[in-house]
Amino acid sequence: MHVQFEPQSAQVFVSSSDTARPPDGGWGWVVVFASFMVNLISVGIVSCIGFYYPSIFSHFHERSGVVMWILHLFYAMPLLSGRIAVFLIDKYGCRIMTIIGSILAALGLFVCINVNGTVTLLLAFVIMTGFGLSLCNVATVVIVAYYFEKKRSLATGISACGSLFSGYLFSPLIHFLLDQCEVHETLLILALLLLNLAICGLFFRDPAWTAAMNEERTNEHKRRIERKKFVLSVSKSSAAESAKVTDNTLGNYETTIVKEKSQWLAGLWEVLVELLDFSHFRKPAFLAFAVSNFLLYTWFNTFYSHNDILHKGVPMAKVSMLQFVVMMMNLFSAILIGWVGGQECVNPSLLNAVCMVLGGTVWAIVPLLTTSLGLTVALAAFEAFAAVNYTLTSTILVKQITLKKFTNAYGLLLLIQGLARLIRPTLAVTIAWLDINSSDDLVFYLGGVSIGASGLILIIVQCYNVVRRCYNHQTRYDVTINTSTFKTTN
């Protein structure tokens, strides 16, 4: 039995046991449950902090404009730092980094209890808590991808259900805490809840075969460093200077320092090479997928809230029921799409593209609906189509990039998504200025077009791939016919 992560590579990983490949079950289902809980806790706390930010951030006595920018940076931080998170996960493993991320995120909220000043709030809330949550969330995607192959999309969908269910569970909890406790007490309780992510991380046992994959990846980094000749040039120049020292003892001491400095520079260079590796963008399929994600995350879940529903004339009594129906549809769709996307006869990229086009179409017609039934059906349909983004991303990337380079590509994709979320405040202000009637209809029209375009780009890529395969097949067929005719004639 063998597992080949990169067809074009001459080196493959060979093993005589089933542990050399994703097991598609076994301990993997324990990992899926732990990932579900990580998403449930982390996304639930993050989303509810944003929803109740007026009550929470009143504790800091900051201007509303400053608070909004801090909140937007906090939402973008887990995505923007995803590139660093995947590097650390590759190097130290999902279990260790999830535990560290849990402690860091909890420590950030704990520091916020006695924070004074915008700078301290940025360091504690945005960087510490945001980056800690990035480590935890990225680890859930990576570890599930490592444990599953044929059932990867289904396992990812089940894991993502934690984030989909989290808002409905944590919203009343935080509302209760703010009613019964002070803000600093609420933050302390949330920090303690984030420490539970470390317990979930204990179940993230890296598969045995990932050690060989990480070793090969490390060897590639070393070969890349050697090609650059960076460390060699530093060593030679430092050795030449140390040779001029007449005292042998001093010379040996300086030589040791030079070697240690060279090793430190080599490690630093390895980190920079990994973080600044944008070579995946040279692949048309990945570039199109990245552009599609940028368009999607510029609008995805940006303006949908209680106010949007109430503005459409839905009674307050029906808002909770509407949101419950939407959440259940989202959960059901995530599992269903995960199962469908794992079938051999289904192209996950095409399924993702079609769902995005349909989701954009539904989002664009929301302004035309005025009844609670119509809004319920439309929003439930949109969430059903949007669930494809949670479930199929890792499957699509593995097919495009191979599992060996999945984490690198996923880090780049998170960076693109983070940049998209970072421009949302400017986009919201621009739309508010353009929407003369203040009806919010322009939000839905532009969002629908953008989300639909994100799917249309992928459909065009799929059509191009089909045409190219047909052309290549026809060319090979013509060459075979011509060769046979030439041999027959001779």
Secondary structure, DSSP 4 states (H G I P E B T S, - for coil): -EE-S-TT-S--EE-SSGGGS--SSTHHHHHHHHHHHHHHHHHHHHHHHHHTHHHHHGGGT--HHHHHHHHHHHHHHHHHTHHHHHHHHHHH-HHHHHHHHHHHHHHHHHHHTT--SHHHHIIIIIIIIHHHHHHHHHHHHHHHHHH-STTHHHHHHHHHHHHHHHHHHHHHHHHHHHHHS-HHHHHHHHHHHHHHHHHHHTT-PPPTHHHHHHHHHHHHHHHHHHHHTHHHHHHHHHHHHHHT---HHHHHHHHHHHHHHHHHHHHHHHHHHHHT--GGGGSHHHHHHHHHHHHHHHHTTSS-SHHHHHHTT--HHHHHHHHHHHHHHHHHHHHHHHHHHTSTT--HHHHHHHHHHHHHHHHHTGGG--SHHHHHHHHHHHHHHHTHHHHSHHHHHHHHH-GGGHHHHHHHHHHHHHHHHHTHHHHHHHHHHH-TT--SHHHHHHHHHHHHHHHHHHHHHHHHHHHHHHHHHHHHHHHHHHHHHHHHH-
